[in-house]
Amino acid sequence: MTLPYLDGVLAQPDNLRRSAEAVRTALAGPVGAQAAAVARWGSLVAFGMGASAHAAAGFAAALRADGLPATAVSAADLHDGVPHGLAAAFLGISQSGRSRETVEALAAAPAARLALTNHPDGPLGAAADTVLALGCAEDTAVTTLSYTATLQALGLLAERMSGQPRTDWRLLPDLATQVLRRDAEPLVVALAGAACVDVVAAGTRLATAGAAALLLREAAHLPTASFTTREYLHGPLETAGPGRSVVLFGAAREVPLALDLARYGADVVLVTDSDADVPASGALLVVRLPRLGGLGGCVLDILPVQLAAHALAQHAGRPIELRHMPADTKL
């Protein structure tokens, strides 16, 4: 049983509180001790499919920012096997715990196997040595609640592994409520006529770029592509111009890039927690969010996109559902 899409989007503040309590309790016990030990053993590879793979990218970036060796890959990259020596530990991420590629990759991992899942008794949990339960409510068909709860759980896990708090997680539910109460119509208008949307970000916000592009494809059926900020500068931005749309997340190189893209004639949305004076124009919409460090900021990033995706689907008369889910993607 899944929740209606908009009900799930609006339920996220309470869901974040509930999930945070479950994750904090787990990390205060043996699960947290094991995670801290993993951080001392060497490099870690985090992986998943879909939104979970994008969350893994943000998690790995957060660990690297704290000096811990970590990389993220799609579980599909490990489908043909996991070679010895690839990493000292592996983290498989799947809300359902049934994503075939993630389960098979974790089961094949030759070293310490960790899992983050909402269903610890499922196949992914069975393949893991240590399981962190998400404690999330039932999700929508196109993921909303479990994605933001996963980001929060990974942020708490990263802080347990590094010993370096980066986010005041107590603020997150109330800040999420504030963002969800805002009018999403300007973002809807900016995206409504898009033939194609490039989504660009860097660092922990790699999670946001990938997840936002996926969400707009799944829920609003917009053609999208996601890029890291620096990679975007090396060729992909050549398509920028009239009729093209770009959504950027960030407060560093993304700010001057947004101004350049608008000058090239592209329709640009800059989602940022920067208080820099960025002149909005007919071609540049600036969406300002509260500042919250690390993966907590990524939770806030995705909320306007979730709201806009709902409105875009409504305007198109299209239900938000997954029409094509091949049977061999889930166990």
Secondary structure, DSSP 8 states (H G I E B T S, - for coil): --B-HHHHHHTHHHHHHHHHHHHHHHHTTHHHHHHHHHHHHS-EEEEESTHHHHHHHHHHHHHHHTT--EEEEEGGGGTT---TTS-SEEEEE-SSS-BHHHHHHHHH-SSEEEEEES-TTSHHHHH-SEEEE------BSS-SHHHHHHHHHHHHHHHHHHS-----GGGHHHHHHHHHTS--HHHHHHHHT-S-EEEEE-GGGHHHHHHHHHHHHHHH---EEEEEHHHHTTTGGGG-STT-EEEEE-SSTHHHHHHHHHHTT-EEEEEE---S----BTTEEEEE-----HHHHHHHHHHHHHHHHHHHHHHTT-----S---GGGB-
